[in-house]
Amino acid sequence: QVQLVESGGGSAQAGGSLTLSCASSEYRGCMAWFRRAPGNEREGVAFINSDHRGNYADSVKDRFTISRDNAERTVTLRMNSLKPEDTAMYYCAAVRTWSCVTLREDEYTDWGQGTLVTVSS
């Protein structure tokens, strides 16, 4: 069972930035970030393939950047221009494939425990 451990959550003002990190106990070609806002279902935020190609949800495009270090087995989500609606529990996810296909929750088999991000106006 692969372990994914998130870090970097916290509080920020609207317009500010936060960086989340996820460390994996095993290499995974496809890694992603999801989030669940209070009262909402979990939604995909971004994924990144082993070749470092990323894909983003429309709601975060041009504000968030996903990156990875294959040697360190880590994935990072840099969040800029934060909005109050970005407030959520953020989860790292992964699946043992070379490439991610979608940001659908059922595509991913490995999940972290989550890290909370709170953005105030």
C-alpha positions, 0 to 999 in steps of 0.5 A, spaced: 500 500 500 503 506 497 503 512 502 501 519 500 503 524 505 501 531 504 504 538 507 504 545 506 496 547 508 494 553 512 491 559 511 492 565 506 489 572 504 485 572 498 490 574 492 496 570 496 499 564 495 501 557 498 504 551 496 502 544 497 507 538 497 506 530 497 511 525 498 509 518 495 512 512 498 513 509 491 513 511 484 507 513 481 507 515 474 500 519 474 499 524 480 494 529 482 491 533 487 483 533 488 480 538 493 473 538 497 470 544 499 465 544 505 458 541 503 461 539 496 464 533 493 471 532 492 473 535 485 480 534 481 484 540 481 490 538 477 494 532 474 501 531 472 504 525 468 511 522 469 513 526 463 511 532 467 505 534 462 500 537 467 492 538 466 488 543 470 481 544 472 478 550 469 477 553 476 484 553 477 488 554 470 493 560 470 493 560 478 495 553 480 502 550 477 503 542 478 510 540 478 514 533 480 520 531 482 521 523 480 527 522 483 524 524 490 517 521 488 514 528 490 509 532 487 508 540 488 502 544 487 503 552 487 497 556 488 497 563 486 492 568 486 488 564 491 480 566 492 476 564 498 472 559 494 479 555 494 478 553 501 478 546 501 481 540 504 486 538 499 488 531 497 494 528 493 492 522 489 496 517 484 495 511 480 500 506 477 500 508 470 504 512 466 499 517 464 493 520 467 487 520 463 482 524 467 481 528 473 475 523 475 476 521 482 475 513 480 481 513 476 485 514 482 487 508 487 492 511 492 490 517 496 493 521 502 489 524 508 489 531 506 491 538 508 487 544 509 487 550 505 483 556 508 483 563 504 480 569 507 477 575 504 
